[in-house]
Every structure is written in C-alpha cells, then in structure tokens.
Amino acid sequence: MTDESRGIGGTIGPPWSVDVLADLHAGVLDDTRAAELWPLVNADPEARAILDALDATQADLASLAEAPAPRMPAEFAARLDAALAAEAAAAFPGRTSPGPRGVTQAPGPAGPGNAPVVDLAAARRRRNKRLGWAAGVLTAAAAAVVAVTIAIPDSSQQTGTPNVAAPAPTGPSVGSDGAGAQALVGKAIGVRDFGPLQNEDRLDACIAAAGLDPKVRPEGIRPVNVGGKAGVMIILTTGKLAQFRLVAFGADCGPGNPAVLFDKVVGEK
C-alpha cells in the first residue's frame, strides 16, 4: 500500500512512519510483520498517540453513517427552481412561466406534441402525498407480519425443551483455522473481554477442559468470530521471544467440553 521503510531506516522502531502505523492499524500487513511491530508500537507513546488518533478518526467517520442528511439551503433550492423554470420556458415558448415558489398556477391546455409545464410546488405536494401513502402501506404490512408472528407459535417448540439460540458472533472475524488471528495480537495484549463466556470462571473451566496449564495465565482475552461461530481467543506466552500460542474456545465450552475452535502458535519459530 505504501512505503513501509520511510521513517524507520534499516531498523524497526522510532521515528515511526505514519504510513506504516496506518497499515498496521488497518490490518493490511502480513501476520509475521504485524507480530513484530505490535509489541514495539505498544511500548512507544508517540506511536500509540498516532494509533489513538486513527481510532478517533475511524469512530468519527463511522458516526457519519447515522447522521441525518442536511436540508438543501434555501438559496440553492431557489436557484434550482429558477434553472428548471428557464429550461421549461426554453422548451415550451409561449407558455405561462411558473409563479413564485409556493403559488400554484393552473396549467394551460397542451398543444399537439407538447407537454404541459407542471408547477413545481404542486408536483412536490403530489410526490409527498404518494410517499406518505407508501409509508402508510409499508407500516401496516409490517404490523400485520408482527401480529401473525405473535399469533402463530412455532410448532417445533410445542413439545420438548425449547431450543436456546446460540449467541451471535462478535469481535473481528478470523478463519476457521485461525487465519488472520495473528494480526489481532497487538491490540489484544492486556485486554480482558470474556465475550460470550461472560466471566473468568467460565473461561478457566474451558482452559481446564482443554488440558492447558492453568498456571500460564492469558496475556490477552477477546471475543472473535471464527468462521461464523462466536468464540473467545486467549493469548498465551510460549517462553520464546515474539512467539505466542493462540487458542479460541466456542461459546458452549465448559467442564468436559473444551470446544476448541483453533489452537496455533504464531510469531518467531
């Protein structure tokens, strides 16, 4: 994407290239490169400040999707109406030009081959009325669907124990084999988000069921979406520099059921 060497010379470290930090923040670097950079970046206050600024910018841009569309300024609306009126006058000479905005004029009879000049205010009112009718029809249809759903119970749940829906996956998506999980290591170090497991006791039960050493405490815990399944990934040290063991458990793990979604070692070999 960009020149990764600018600002760092032949070594990895400060002064950091903003382009490199942006690529790292976006997750476009390969897993090995990202695993090398994250520990160094997290230890550098200046680099962290740049990443925090990128996070804030990303949040600001995301909020624009929910912001209401602004109204057209009155001066531009007036200029648009004037331009349309001029086009109509040029296309249909001799017709009565539209009056001021908001004043409806009765259109004259249309001659052969000519279309009548439609008053803009009247056209807008007719359009808004049609939109209002359409919205009312859609609202009534939605209410009918909800009423039918409530009135007709699911026959599959009439007997036996009701099915408990699996929790919806949250967190970043990774492959079923853990592909892409290495890029999450940097931001997950120090995080303790138990996701669908909710608390440390449930996670400890999953760790014990998987036969992992309970004395090796996770360096980071965060929810992940593993191939469409809700899971929780833990980051374990291996005793080697820049090497980690990543283990993801399913949301249904517990005593006697490790439900391991993936278990892989990443970083330096």
N, C-alpha and C positions, 0 to 999 in steps of 0.2 A: 504493500500500500504506500509506504513512504520509506525514506532513507533512515534505517534504524541506527546507523552509526553516527549521525550528526549529533554532536554534543557530548559523546561518550568516548571518542577516540578509540584506542585499541582495547580498552578495558570496560568492564561493566560497572557503572557507578556514576556518581555525580561528576560534573554537572549533567543532569539528565536532559535528553531530548524530549521536547513536548510531544513530538510525533510518536516516539517510542512509547511514552506513557499513554497516549491516546489509543494506540494499537493494543497495548496491554489491557487497558480499561475496557475496550470493545471486545476482547477475547478473540482477536484475529491472529495472534501469534501461535505458533505450534506449541504443543504441550511441554516439550522439553525446555524451550526458550522461556515460556511463562513460568515454569517451576524454578528456573534460575533467577528470574528477575523479581518475583513477588517478595521473597524474604528481604532482598536488598531495598526494594522500594518501600516496604512497610517500615523499615528501620530508618528511613530518610525523611525528616519532617517536611523538607521542601517538596519532595516527590509526593508525599501524602497530601500536601496542600493542593497540588495540581489535580490529583485524583478526586479530592473532595469538591473542587471547582467543577470538574467534569460531571460528578454525580449531581450537583446542584443544577447544572445546565440541562442535564438529561431530565431531571424532575420538572424543570420549568417548561421544557418542550412538551413533555407528556401532558402537562396540565392544559395546554392549548387545545387539546382534543375535546375537552369538556367545556371550554369557554363558549358562551353564546355568540353567534355571528352578529357583528355590529350592523346597525341600520345604515342605509346609504345616506350620506349627508344631503341635506335639502338642496344645496346649490347644484350638486351633481345630478340629482333627480330632475331638477328644473331644466338643466342643460340637456339631459337625455330626452325629456318630453319635447323640448324645442327642436332638437335634431329630428325626432320622429315626425313632428308636425311639418318640418321643412321637406322631409322626404315624401310625405303624403301629398303636400302641395305640388311638388315637382312631378310626382307620378300621376296625379289627377288634377290638372289645371282647371280652374273654374269652380271647383268645389268650395264649400264654405269651410274655412280653416277652423280647427278646434279652438274653443274659447279658453279662458283661464282654467288652471287646474281646479278640479272640484266642481266645475259648471258643466252640466250635461246639455248637449245640443242635439236636436232631432236630426238624424241624417237625411239628406235629400234622396230622391229616387235614383237608383243606379241605372246608368245607361247600358246599352248592349256592350258586353266585353269589358265593362269597368266594374271594379269592386268599390263598395261604399267606404268612405272614410269613417272609421269607428272611433268614437270618443274614448280617450284613454281612461278617464275616470270610470265611465260605465263599464268598460272592459275589465278593469281591475275589480269592480264590485261583483261582476258576474263570476270572475275567476275565484274570488274569495268565497263566494257563496257555494260554488261547486266543491271547493276544498273543504268547506265546513260540512257539506253533506257527506263527502267521502270519509272524513274523520269520524262522523257520527256512525256511519255504517260499520267501519272497522271496529269502533268501540263496542257497538252492540254485538258484533260477531265474536270479539274476544270474550265478552261477558258470557255469551252463550256457551263457548267452549269451556270456560271455567266452571259454569254451572253443571254441564254434562259430566265433566271430570269428577266433580264432588259427588254428584248424584249416583254415578255408576262406579262402585268399588271394583278393584282389581280382583278377578275371580281366582287368581293364583295365590292370593293371600287369605282366602276364606278358610282354609284348613291348614293346620300345622303351625310352625313358628314363623312369624313374619321375617322376610329377608332384611338384613341390615346392610344398607348401601355402603360400599367401600368409600373411604374418603377421597375427595378429588385431589389429584396430584398438585403440589405447589412447589415453588422453587425452580431453579434453572433445569432445563432438560438435558439429559445425557443419554448415551446409547445403552441398550440392554446389557452390553458387556462392559459398561463403564467408560466408553469412548467419550472424550471431552471432559471427563471429571477432573483431570489434572489441572486444567485451566481455572478451576474453582478453588484450588488450594490456597492461593494467596489471600483472597477475600474471606475465606472460611476460617483461617487460623485465628483462634481466640473467640470465635463465635460459639454460642451455646443455645441453639434454636432446635428444640426437640421435635418440632413439626407435628405430624400425626401421632407420635408416641407421647407427646404432651409433657413428660417429666423424666427425670434421670433414673428413677426406679425401673420404669418400663424399659429404658434403654439398657440398663445393667442386666436385666433379665434376658434381653436379646443377645448381649455380649456373652453371657454365661452359656446360653443355649448353643452359640456358635463355637464354643470351646476356646475363646480368646482369653489371653492373660488379663485378669481383672486389675492387675497392678499397673498395667500400661494404660494410663488414662488418655482419652482423646484430646488432641491439641485443638480440635475444632469439630463442631457438630452443626449440621444444617440440613433442612429438607431438600430433596431433589425429586425430579420427575424422571424415573428410569423407564424409558420406553413406554410411557403412558401409565406407569404404576407409581403410586405415592410411596416414597421411601425417605429414609433418613441416612445420610452419609456421615461417617466418622473418619477423622484423620488421625492415624497412629504413626508414631516415630518408629524407625527400624534400627536405630543405632548408627546409621550411616548418614553422612552429611548430605543434605539436599535430597534425601530419599524418604518417601512416605508410603504407608500402606493405607489404601482407601477401601473401606468396607461399607456397603449400603444394605440396610435392612428394610424389609417390607413393613407396611403399617400393621400387619397382623402378626408380627413376630412376638415371641414371649417364651415362657418356660416350655422346653421340649420342642419348640418350633422356631429355629433361627431365622427362617425366611430370608436368607442372604440373597440379595439381588445381584451383587457383584463383589468381588474381592480381588484387588490388584495392587501391585507395587509400582510406583511411579518415581521419576527423578533419576538421579545418578545411579548407575548399576555398579 
